[in-house]
């Protein structure tokens, strides 16, 4: 008897309505910084992570390592790290841009009910090294794919996600006491948004508008 995995399956028929909804989902996948403190329903985070784990990965290695940060002490240490790095970053700007930077809300660390650190195992046994001999960074790219899958799954449920990048990776890894082979890819805040917007917050704050796609397409 043939293995079930070897049996062909019918291609799903996605409707026009689904495709329109998918585009809407992509437009609503915003980086959220303003969260309500309400907890997620029981089991909801597990459901979202299960969907995220369906993301493709180089060599089928699934190199993402997910750390749910529940300790108040560890969260406070992460917040302190953010505040230090944010102050350092603010000095890179001058005059009007510096004032504008200080007015930006760049993280929802204090409000978001869930903190998740996503790491990449830089030398996973799974996958036996397939596909990454010449481009080992594809492991981290795979983790990013998982993060985006998680993000879309969360937004489909009305849940917001914020990616906090103003952190010093070595400090965060020390706080969370993770494996030395793990590379920090993202620190995520997760929860219900305080308000909903289809446009990016940085665009509303007049920091940077989106630019036309043609600026990013090249022909050789």
C-alpha positions in Angstrom: 0.0 0.0 0.0 1.3 3.4 -0.9 2.3 5.8 1.8 -0.3 8.5 2.3 2.4 11.1 1.8 3.0 9.7 -1.7 -0.6 9.9 -2.8 -1.4 12.9 -5.1 -3.9 15.4 -3.8 -6.2 17.8 -5.6 -4.9 21.4 -5.8 -7.1 23.7 -3.7 -9.4 26.1 -5.6 -8.9 29.5 -4.1 -11.8 31.8 -4.9 -11.7 35.5 -6.0 -13.1 36.4 -2.6 -10.2 34.5 -0.9 -7.6 36.3 -3.1 -9.2 39.7 -2.2 -9.2 38.8 1.5 -5.6 37.7 1.2 -4.6 41.1 -0.2 -6.5 42.8 2.6 -4.7 40.6 5.1 -1.3 41.7 3.7 -2.3 45.3 3.8 -3.4 45.0 7.5 -0.2 43.2 8.5 1.1 46.2 10.3 3.9 46.5 12.9 1.9 47.2 16.1 3.4 49.3 18.9 0.2 50.1 20.8 -1.4 47.2 22.6 -4.2 46.5 24.9 -3.3 44.5 28.0 -6.1 41.9 27.5 -4.7 38.4 27.4 -5.2 36.2 24.4 -7.8 33.4 24.7 -6.6 30.1 26.1 -4.8 28.1 23.5 -4.7 30.9 20.9 -1.0 31.4 21.0 -0.5 27.6 20.6 -2.8 27.7 17.5 -0.8 30.6 15.9 2.5 28.9 16.5 1.2 25.6 15.1 0.3 27.5 11.9 3.7 29.3 11.9 5.5 26.0 12.1 4.1 25.1 8.7 6.5 27.7 7.1 9.1 26.3 4.7 12.7 26.1 5.6 16.0 25.3 4.0 16.6 21.6 3.9 13.3 21.2 5.9 15.5 22.1 8.9 12.9 24.2 10.8 15.7 26.1 12.5 13.5 28.5 14.5 13.6 28.3 18.2 10.8 30.0 20.0 11.3 31.5 23.5 8.1 32.7 25.2 9.2 35.3 27.8 6.9 35.1 30.7 9.1 36.2 33.6 8.5 39.8 34.7 12.1 40.1 35.7 13.3 39.0 32.3 10.8 41.3 30.5 12.0 44.2 32.6 15.6 43.5 31.7 14.6 43.4 28.0 12.8 46.8 28.4 16.0 48.2 30.1 18.0 46.9 27.1 15.6 48.6 24.7 15.7 51.9 26.5 19.5 51.9 26.6 19.8 51.1 22.9 17.0 53.5 21.9 18.8 56.4 23.7 22.0 55.5 21.8 20.1 55.4 18.5 18.6 58.8 19.1 22.0 60.4 19.0 22.5 59.3 15.4 20.1 61.9 14.2 20.3 65.7 14.3 18.0 68.7 14.6 14.5 68.1 13.4 15.0 64.4 12.7 16.3 63.9 16.2 13.2 65.5 17.7 11.0 63.4 15.4 12.8 60.2 16.5 12.2 60.9 20.2 8.5 61.3 19.5 8.2 57.9 17.8 6.7 55.0 19.7 9.1 52.2 18.7 8.0 49.3 20.9 5.0 47.9 22.9 7.1 46.1 25.4 5.4 47.5 28.5 1.8 46.9 27.2 1.9 43.7 25.1 0.7 40.7 27.1 3.0 38.3 25.2 6.7 38.6 24.5 8.4 36.1 22.1 12.0 35.9 21.2 12.6 34.0 17.9 16.0 32.5 17.5 17.7 30.6 14.7 19.7 27.5 15.5 22.9 28.1 13.4 23.8 24.4 13.3 20.7 22.3 13.5 21.0 18.5 13.1 17.6 18.4 11.3 18.0 18.8 7.5 21.6 17.4 7.5 22.9 20.7 6.1 21.0 20.5 2.8 20.9 23.7 0.8 23.0 25.9 3.1 26.6 24.9 2.4 27.2 28.1 0.3 24.5 30.3 1.9 24.3 29.5 5.6 22.3 32.6 6.2 19.3 30.8 4.6 18.7 29.3 8.1 18.0 32.8 9.4 15.9 33.6 6.3 13.9 30.5 7.1 13.2 31.8 10.6 12.0 35.1 9.1 9.6 33.1 6.9 8.2 31.5 10.0 7.8 34.9 11.7 5.9 36.3 8.8 3.6 33.2 8.7 3.0 33.8 12.4 2.3 37.4 11.8 -0.3 36.8 9.1 -2.0 34.1 11.2 -2.2 36.5 14.1 -3.6 39.3 12.0 -6.3 37.0 10.6 -7.5 36.7 14.2 -7.3 40.4 14.9 -4.2 40.0 17.0 -1.3 42.4 16.5 2.5 41.8 16.3 5.3 44.2 16.8 8.9 43.4 15.9 11.3 45.1 18.3 14.8 45.5 16.6 16.3 48.2 18.9 17.9 45.6 21.1 21.4 44.3 21.6 21.3 40.6 20.6 24.1 39.4 23.0 22.4 41.1 25.9 19.0 39.5 25.1 20.6 36.1 24.8 22.3 36.5 28.2 19.0 37.6 29.8 17.1 34.6 28.3 20.0 32.2 28.9 19.7 30.4 25.5 22.0 28.0 23.7 25.2 29.6 22.4 24.5 28.3 18.9 21.3 30.3 18.7 21.1 33.6 16.8 18.5 36.2 17.8 16.3 36.9 14.7 13.4 38.8 16.3 11.9 39.9 19.5 8.1 40.1 19.1 5.4 41.8 21.1 2.0 40.1 20.7 -1.5 41.2 21.7 -4.7 43.0 20.6 -4.0 46.4 19.1 -5.2 49.5 20.9 -6.2 50.9 17.6 -6.3 49.7 14.0 -4.7 51.3 11.0 -4.1 50.1 7.4 -1.2 52.5 6.9 2.2 52.0 8.7 2.7 54.1 11.9 6.0 55.5 10.5 4.1 56.8 7.5 1.5 58.4 9.8 4.3 60.0 11.8 5.8 61.4 8.6 9.1 59.5 9.2 9.0 57.5 5.9 6.3 56.8 3.3 6.2 53.7 1.2 7.8 54.1 -2.2 6.7 52.7 -5.6 7.5 49.0 -6.4 9.2 50.1 -9.6 12.1 51.5 -7.5 12.9 48.0 -6.4 12.7 46.1 -9.7 15.8 45.7 -11.8 16.4 44.0 -15.2 19.8 42.6 -16.2 
